[in-house]
Amino acid sequence: VDVCVVIGANDVVNPDARENEGSPIYGMPVIEVDRAKTVFVLKRSMASGFAGIDNPLFLKENTRMLFGDAKESISTLVSEFKS
């Protein structure tokens, strides 16, 4: 996958669920978005999800964080690709 866009998700895209045996979500099925060449994550903040843990996806080299209102952010992102 070349590009993946994540809107507002946290725990369900956390690679620790498959990589970190010490994580409280280890073994939980997740969407493996971190395997994409580029990941755009649209969130309001870096706040943790329901599990209350950090998400290393947000710090990976292939991840770009876009903070703010998701509707505005996705509109901006789409317009950038159109130009």
C-alpha positions in Angstrom: 0.0 0.0 0.0 1.4 3.4 -1.0 -0.7 5.7 1.1 -3.0 5.2 4.1 -5.2 7.8 5.7 -6.3 7.3 9.3 -9.0 9.5 10.7 -9.3 9.7 14.4 -8.3 6.1 15.1 -5.8 5.2 17.8 -5.8 1.8 19.5 -7.0 0.0 16.4 -4.0 1.1 14.4 -1.4 0.7 17.2 1.5 -1.5 16.0 2.2 -2.4 19.6 -0.7 -4.8 19.5 1.4 -7.1 17.3 5.0 -6.0 18.2 5.2 -5.4 21.9 4.4 -8.4 24.1 4.4 -6.1 27.2 1.6 -3.9 25.8 -1.8 -4.2 27.3 -3.2 -4.4 23.8 -0.8 -7.1 22.6 -2.7 -9.7 20.6 -5.6 -7.4 19.8 -6.4 -7.4 16.1 -5.4 -4.1 14.5 -5.3 -2.5 11.1 -1.7 -2.7 10.0 -1.5 0.9 8.5 2.1 1.2 9.6 3.1 -1.1 6.7 2.0 1.5 4.2 4.8 3.6 2.5 3.1 6.8 3.8 0.5 7.2 6.6 -1.5 10.3 7.2 -3.1 10.4 10.6 -5.8 13.0 11.2 -6.4 13.7 14.9 -7.3 16.5 17.2 -4.3 15.9 19.5 -1.7 13.3 20.5 -4.0 12.1 23.3 -4.1 8.3 23.9 -7.0 6.2 22.9 -9.3 4.1 25.1 -6.4 1.8 26.2 -4.6 4.9 27.6 -1.3 4.1 26.0 1.0 5.8 23.5 0.8 4.9 19.9 4.3 4.5 18.3 2.7 4.8 14.9 2.5 8.5 15.4 6.3 8.7 15.7 7.3 6.5 12.8 9.2 8.0 9.9 6.5 7.1 7.4 3.8 8.8 9.4 2.6 12.4 8.9 0.4 13.9 11.6 -2.3 16.4 10.7 -3.9 18.0 13.8 -7.2 19.7 13.8 -10.8 19.2 12.6 -10.8 16.0 10.4 -13.2 17.5 7.8 -11.0 20.5 7.3 -7.8 18.5 7.3 -9.0 15.9 4.7 -10.2 18.7 2.5 -6.8 20.4 2.7 -5.1 17.1 2.0 -7.2 16.3 -1.0 -6.7 19.8 -2.5 -2.9 19.3 -2.1 -3.0 16.2 -4.1 -5.2 17.8 -6.8 -2.7 20.6 -7.4 
